[in-house]
Each structure stands twice: as structure tokens, then as C-alpha cells.
Amino acid sequence: MPGQAPMQPPVPGQAPMYHAMQPGLPYQAPHLGPQPNARGGSPVGGVLLGFFASVVVSVLYSGLVLLTYKDQSESMAHTLYVGHALLNGVVVGALAGLVGGGGNGARIGAAVIAPLGAFFGYTNAVPLVIADSRAPSVVWDMLENEPFFPAKAWWGSASDTTWISLLGLVVAAAAAWGLAYVAGNRGRRS
């Protein structure tokens, strides 16, 4: 028809596009590229940043245990472990929430990574303490004969401290999820 713009040939699997000059139909620009995240932030980036921060906090905890294990009482060691779990959860949750935004992915990722950081911080300290108190070759023998000894030591000792191990995991997960939630929602409102 005269006065109307010609219709572009349709692409298979795509609705035909009309030009803006066609009467009765508003012009809609074609969708090019991914839609921006409605919640803001990058959950994957937040979780990765939280993971790296968890590794750093865990290494610092293992080093602190190595430096102070001779002077620690059992109650001090338990307090230090639970404090490390809390710190790991706070750092991971805050970073995941700030970078990841208010999405569930950042919260869930933080709640998984923080307890793992608390666990590995403790289990990595065990071979360091054994190497310092005895000899580095003892660690190698331990890894050959009983590779899960650090995890068994984390789970509990003769004084039945299993509940403290689990408490550390719960504290880390709760702190990480809670701070990821608060930081993600605060960043979204700003």
C-alpha cells in the first residue's frame, strides 16, 4: 500500500518487525543482548569474591592457631574456632551481598562457602600443628596412613566436642546468609 513502509522479511523463529512509519503499530526496538539483572549486582561475582575472602580468613586462622596452639586451653581453642567461623561468615556474607545484590544466589552461595571456610581453616591447621610439634615427616606419614585425620580431629576429640564443630558451621552459615541478605537489600535500596 502506498504510504506504508514495506515489511521486512521474517527471520525463521522470530516475529516480523515493522517500521515506525506503519500506522496503528508502535515501533518497538528489537531486543539485543542480555537483560540487566533486575536486582542489581552479580551473584556469581559476589560468591567468587566471598570464596577468595573465605580462603584468606581461613589461612589467617590456621596461621593464628599455629602461632598460639602451645598457649591455648581447650576452651580457648573452641572459642577461637567459633569466632573464626563467625568472622568467616561475616566477611563472606557481606561481600557476597554487596557484590551479588539481593538475589538468592548470593545468599545461598555465601551460606555454603562460609561453613566450608570454617571447616577447612580448622583442618588445615591440624597438619601445621603436627609438623611444628613433631616433624614435617610425621605429616607425610599421617597423610599416607590416615588422610582424614584432620577431619576426624575437627569432628570431635575424647572430650566429646562434636557439638562445637557443628555450632561453628551453623554460626558461619547463619552469619553469611544474614549479612548477604542485609547487604544485598541495602545496596538495592540505595
Steps between C-alpha positions, in 0.01 A plus 500: 500500500622846428613697806595192701850379554568159357512212744837337552513133412453293817792312647412137579394474865461878540193719469509742204620854577309802380638844441391790716319664210234230487176645634338337799805312625756659732863447420675257731873469486623145471646344811876488463714328764424385853262685729664672798456330837184641656643464852834657412838346556654178390425197720781297344747782552385543860536130574845486339617803696357343815686177422834678466435696819412175679830347390690801636313494834556123530873530429529776761315282753728203427803724549361635827442146627855406402642798688291456816419128536757447780334765717134413427271327744227278360232762566715767333548277195123450475433871540758579233340248262147637546633856472674406176178347368312819586765720337503281191120525476501876548767565237356259243142615554581870483702465180253267332211729589669822391629365171228243433204722571177385657466174309470159659808374317732725700335403829508128436855511368617690807321258733682208335846657471530640855456163680745342258749774586450435873551125447808532281654767722497252787601193300789685333631606841527139621788394270678829572484438874616139456790610281603765753463284811662185360659505155384573145556134408230400750245695295595305190463171691163617632378584149609158374353296788201706609424781251174597675659556840454882486127454431474249785676747729253769393199275564587451865756385747493278806313772691200475264519837325297407194235758586760780481600389151139512389442829680780656297337388174160634603648832616693541174200414280257719695734800507577466130136465394384781730765749394458413132128569543552831682783624278319397181177671596676812626695531175178457300324782685787744456 
